[in-house]
């Protein structure tokens, strides 16, 4: 018996299977007649239903791992306008420091890096570091909670969309 007939027997009507049930023989396999083999081959040749191959996953809504600070500000503003971010979260994350006109004189002077507001960066990674900093050094539990909620919402936006129907 080949795999095709085995699958056919498994998925065929039970009453029909009961009627043509064959007990195993103790004789050798060579004694089967050619007509039985050809009948089994015809049944095995029936096409099996198959599912379509899985499609490639859709890209995430926003690529926050490769986005410029200026684009990040636009994305956070859009998230605020649609209601995903509340005002406190938007105030915390919606204004990247590199957009400040005096960045080169202040933060840039301390870090030795000039502002590059149109250069893509890992903005989600920066916010993951910022939340860790807030957890360690900020005694204000509300600020830490706001930072964690904002990061969770940003991380959700960076995930591919979920298909809820089968």
N, C-alpha and C positions, 0 to 999 in steps of 0.2 A: 504494500500500500504506500503510495507516495503522499507528499504533503498536500497536494491539491485535493485528493479524495478525502484526506483526513479533515481538511478545512470544510469541504463540502458537506461531510457527514456532521460536523459540529454545528454548522449554521443552517442546515436544512430542517424541514418540518419533522418533528419527533415521531409522528404517527407513520410517516413514510419510511423513516429509518427503522422503526420496529418491524415493519413488514419485510424488509430485505436484509435483516440481520443475518450474518454468516458466522458460524462458529469457527474458531481456529482449527486448522487441520494439522495432523501430526505428520503428514507426508511432506515431501520436499517442495520447495517453491517452483521447481522446474515443471511440476505436473499441471500447472495452471494452463488453461487453454488460451490460444492466441485471441480468440473472440472475447474472452473476459478481460484480457489486458487492453485490447483496443477500446472496449466499452468504458473501462476505467480511465483511459487516457482522454477520451472524449469528454467525460465529466470533469476531469481535472483541467481541461483546456478552457473551461468557462472563465471569463474575466472576473476578477475580484474587484469590489468597490474599494477605492483608495481615497484618502483625504488629499487635498491639494498640499503642495509643499509649503512650509512656513515662509511667510514673507519677511523681508528685512524689517527690523524695528524702526519705527518712525523716529526722526531726530527729536531731541528735547525742544521745548518751546523756546528757551533761551540757552545759549552756550555761555554760562557764567564762568567757565574755566578759561575762556579765551575771548575776552571782551575788554574794550577800552573803558577807562573811567568815565568818559563822556557818554558812551553808550549805556554804561551801567546806571548813570544818573537818569537817563531816559527810560530805561527799563523799570527802575524803582518808582519813577513818577507814574508810569503806566500802571504798575501794580497798585499804587496808592489810589489812582483814579478809579480803577475797577473794584476796589474794596478789599483786595487781598492783604495789603499792608494797612495798619491803622496809622494815625498821625504820629504817635510816639516812635513807632518802628521806622516810618519814613524819615522823620527828623534824624534818627540815628544813622541810617544807612544810605539815605538818598542824596547825600552831598559829599562825594569823594573829596578828600583833601587836596588832590592834585588839580582840582578845578579852581582852587583859590588863587587869585592873581599874585599873591605874595608868597606862594609856596616855595619858590627858589630862594627867597630871603630868609624864610623861617625853617620849615622842616627840611627843605633841600639843603640848606646850609649845614644843618646838623647831620644829615645822612650822607651828604656828598653826592646826591643824585638830583638831577634837574627834573622838573615836572614834564611828563610826557602824557598829556591827557588823551591823546588819540592813539596811543600805542597799546595793543591788546595785552592783557595780563590775566592772571588767575584771580579774579575778584572774589569768587566764592572761597578760595583758599585764604585770601586776606581776611575775610570775615570769620572764617573758622579760627584763625589765629587771634583775631580781635575778641571773639567770645571767650577763648581760653584766657586771654589777658584779663578780661572783665571778671571771670570766675575767680582768678587768683588774687587780684589786687583791688577790686572794687568792693567796698563794704556795703554798698547800696544794693539790696536784693532786688529792688524794682528794676534798676538799670540792667542787672544781669538777666533777669527774666525777659525784659524787652529784647535784649541782644540775642538770647537763645530763641525766642519766638521768631524774630526776624530771620535768623539763620535757618531755622526749620522751614520757613516759607520760601526762602531763596533756594534751599536744597530741593524742595518739592518742584520748583519751577525748572530746575536743571535736569529733572528726570524725564525719560521718554513718556509720552502719554499712555495711559492705560486703556485698553479696550475692554469694556465691561460686558460686551455681548459676545456670544460664541459664534 
